[in-house]
Amino acid sequence: MSWKQELDEQEKVFLALYGRALRLLRRLGYSNSLNGDFWIVEDNYGPKQHKIYFYNLGLLAPAVIRGLQSLLDDHPDWAWVIVVWPHGTPEDWPEMGLIVRKHEIIDGLKRELFPKEFQSLRYEGARPGTDRD
């Protein structure tokens, strides 16, 4: 396969996964980068991943994360990079989130910063993030 064909194929998968994730998350919240519950970055920068900002901590529910993970069944070399940035958090809010792959969840959440009702979130089979993730 030529590099052009590879890029075309990657763009097709990018757009398909984008659409599926948007449909799933729109059932749970509003998409907008400024005042929504979440926002999926629309640009394909090359890596086989989508970056999703979660502004609403309720979207971190294990069922939602499993739903996103199941969207990768046909594309096991892709990932969701979820950045947690609740509205109203200070400018110095630390980077944190999840990397969701078909076969694993890498958990980089700093739960001590969450309101009490979200501090006990756990994902079956997840592992802590490292400096190599």
QUINOR-V234841 format. One line per field, one symbol per residue. psi: psi as a letter, one per 30 degrees, with the letter a starting at -180 (. if undefined). burial: + if it has 9 or more other C-alpha atoms within 8 Angstrom, else -. Layout:
BEGIN
psi=???
burial=???
END
This chain:
BEGIN
psi=kleeeeeeeeeeeeeeeeeeeeeeffffakjkfegaflkkkfkjgelilkkkkjfjfffgkeeeeeeeeffgefifgllkjjkjikkgllegklklakjjleflkjjgkifffllefffgkkkkgllkllff.
burial=-----+---++--+--++-+++-+++--++++---+++++-------++++++++++-++++-++-+++-++---+-+++++++++---------+++++++-+++++-----+---++------+--+----
END
